């Protein structure tokens, strides 16, 4: 793949790319995001997640990133996005959207944001990915400069990328930020969703927010779906997409994601049952088709 080789990126024998940041080896993991379609779950997108290893042992991503000197953090996050994009090009279905994370707390000045934008454009072009497939997730964290963040997001949009607000409901969550950033997608924080689902008043608020965002042309994602009850409530709320370990775990690249997506459109007698059984809401809507297992988990299709 032209244009992506460099001192940190390595093409492994299995077809996946890794990155080195001594003494760590960085790998990409992808977690499916599903949309509801006629009572079924359809794989629609994948979120790219960093998995650092040291001496062959997995290290907590947050511990790895938080342990970096401030002068290295921006470079490593940029490297991770480039890694995810080349792995997405090699491993994911060509129709799938790709969610990658941007931490606004590291953009303390315009020069850092400009560098991140240039590297993202370069990686997308080098990987041969259509810019419209890339969804740039801006986490709900405080930023040193709101102006730098807003200008950065506007530049991402001008580049043809889509914008998502991640972890809505925590930290710096604010409707004013939503209005300023004008995201295409809002991802609701998993813990916040669970709390709201625990009461009728909370669930009513949740469904109202989904409806409000839809009225502004914003799609919504519920994160952290773990049980059939949560999945049923998510579908009833009108949310567009769902994600969670109860549906499919993140899987290291390379994985048969393309084969998985193809199998999702056809019955396969060798496929396993869902990890949590057939969700009642989906069962009532019609017969479920089951997709391939990701690791030890399986999911309804």
N, C-alpha and C positions, 0 to 999 in steps of 0.2 A: 504494500500500500504506500504510494509515494507521499513524501512530505511529512511522515510522522516519525521517522527514526530520529534518535537523538541519544544523548549520554544517559538518560534516565529510563527510556522505554526499551523493552526487550520482548521480542516475539518468541513465545515458547513453542515447544514441539507439538503441543496439543492444539495450537491455533489461537490461543489466548495471548493477549498482551499483558505484561506486568511492568511495574515501574520500580526503580530502586531509589531509596532515600536512606543511605547507610545509617544504621545497620538493618533497615527495614526493607522488606519486599511488599509492595502494594499491589493488591488485586481488586478487580471489580466484581461486585455481586449485583444481581438484578432481581427485584421483586415485582411480580405482576400487579397491575391495577386493572380491575374489572369494571365493565359497565353492565347495566341491566338492559336486556333486550328480550321482550316478549316472555318474561318469566324465567329467563335463563341468564347466567353470568357468562359474559364474553370477554376474553382477554383483549385489552385495548391499548395498554401502555405498560412501561416498565420503569421503575425508579432505580437509578444507579446509586449504589452504596459502596463506600470505601471499606476494604478489609485489609488492615496491615498485619504482616507477619514478621516475627523476629525469631530466628533460629528454628523456623518451621512451625512456631506456635502462634496462634491468633492472638492479637492484642486488641483490647477495646479501642474502637475508632476514636471515641471522645478522649480517652486517656492519651492516645498517640498524638492527636492534634493539640490538646491542651498542654502536652509536654514539650511542644516545639517552641523555640525562641520566637518572639514576635517577628523578627526579621525573616524567619523562614515560613511562617504560617501561610502567607499569601502565595508564595511560590509552590508550596505543597498542595494547596487547594486547587491552584491552577493546573498543576501536574495531574492531580486526581481527575479533574474534569476531562482533560485530554485523554487520559487512560480510559475513562468510561466511554468516551465517544468512539475511539477506535475499536473497543471491544463490542460496543453496540452495533457498529457497522459489520463486524465479523460474526456476531452471534445471534442477533435479534431479527425477528421478522421485519422486512423492509417497510411494512405498513404501520408498525407500532410507533407510538410517540415515546420519547425518551425524556424522563424527568431527571434533571441534575440540580444540585444544591449550590446556592450562593449565600454565604454568611455576610449579612450587611455590616456586622460589627467590625470586619477587617478593612472596610473601605473608609479609611480615615481621611483620605484626600483624593482629589480627582485623578491624579496620576496613577494610583493603584487601581482605580476603577477602569481607567482607560487601558491599562495593561491587561486586566482580566478580560475585557471586551475583545481586544486584539487577539489574545490567545484562544478565546472561544471561537471567534470567527475562523481563525487559522485551522483549528482542530476540526471544526465542522467541514470546512472545505477539503482538508486533507483526507478525511474519512469518507468523503463523498456522500454525506448525509444532507438531505433536504432540510434547509433551515426551519421549515414549518413543523418538522417532527420534534424539534427541541423545545422542551418546556423548562424554563429557568425558574426554579423554586427559590423564592426569597424568604428566608426563615423570619419568623416573628420575633426578632431580637432588636434590642436598641442599636442604633447606629450613631457614630460620632457626628455625622453630618447628614441631615435629612436631604439637603440640597444635592449632595453627591449621590446619595441613593436614588433620588427621583430622576436625576439626569442619567444615571447609569441604566436604570430600568427603561427609560425612554429610548436610549441608544440600543439596548437589546431588542426592543420592539421594532425599531427602524431597521434592524438587521434581519427581520423576518422571524425572530424567535417569539414563542408564546411566553406569557408570564403567569406564574402561580404564586400565591401566598401560602406558605407552609405553616403548620402548627397554629392555625387560627384558633383563638380562644385563650392563649397564654401570652405571657411576657408583654410585648409592645402592641398587642392586638388593639386595633383602633379603626373604627369605620372611616375616620378621616384619612388614614393611610390607604385604605381600600380605594377611596375616592381619588386620591392622588396618584396611586400606582396603576389604577384601572386594570386589574389582573383579568386574565381569561379564565382562570381557575382559582378556587379557594379550597385548600385542604384543611379540614377541621381536626384539631388535636384529639388524639385517641382518648386521653384521660378525661378531657372536657366532654366528649361525646358520651362516655360511659356515665359520668355524673348526671348529665341532662336526661339520659335514658332511664335513670332510676326513679323519676317522678313524672306524673302526667303533665305538670306545669313545665318542667324542664324539656320534656319531649315536644310539647306544643311550641316552645320557644325555638327548638331545633328545627322543626318543620317550617316555622315562620321564616327563619333565617334562610333556609334552603330556597323557599319561595321568593323571598326578597332578592336574593342574589340572582336567581333565574330571571326575575323581572328586569334585571340590569344586564342580562346576557352573559352572566358569569356561571360557569359550571362548578359543581361542588364534588368533593371527595370526602368520604368518611374513612379515617385511618383507624387502625387497631381493631378491626372486626375479628372477634374470636369465637363467637357462639352463633348457633342458628337463630336464637332470639334476636341478637343484635343485627343479624343479616336481614331478618324479617322486618324489624323496625326501620332499618335503613331503607329498604325498598319502599315501605309504606310512606316514608317521609318525602319521597320524590328525589332523593339525592341521585346524582348522575353516575357516580363511580364509587367503588369500595376497594379497600386494601387492608390486609392484615395477615398475621401468622395463621389465623384460623382458616384462611383461604389458600395461601401459598407463602412459604418462607422464601427469603432471599436465597439465591443460588449463585455460586461462583461461576464466572465464565471460564471455559466455554461450557454451555449446557445445551441440550436439544430444544431450545426455545422455539425454533422455527418448526421443528417436528411437532411440538406441543400445540402450536397455533393451528397447524394444518389438521391435527387430529381433533381439534375442538369442533370442527364442522361435520364430523361423521361419527357414528357409533363405533365403538371398539370393545369387543367382548373381553379383552384382557385388561381393561382399565379398572382401577381400584375404586372402592366406594369413598365418598367424601369423609374427611377426618371427623366431622361432627354430625354426619348423617344428612339426609335431605332436608333443607330448610323448609318449614311448613308453608311459607308464602310462595316459594318457588314450586313446591310440590303441588300446591293447589292450582297453580297456573298451568301445569302440564308436566309431562314426563321430562325428567332431567337427563341430560347427557353429561358424562363425566370425563374430565380432562386428565391428562397424565399427571402423575405425582411429581412434586418438586421435593426432592430429598425424601424424607419420611412422611411428609404431609401430602394430602390429595385435596382436590377441590371440586365443587360442582361446576358443571358447564351448562 
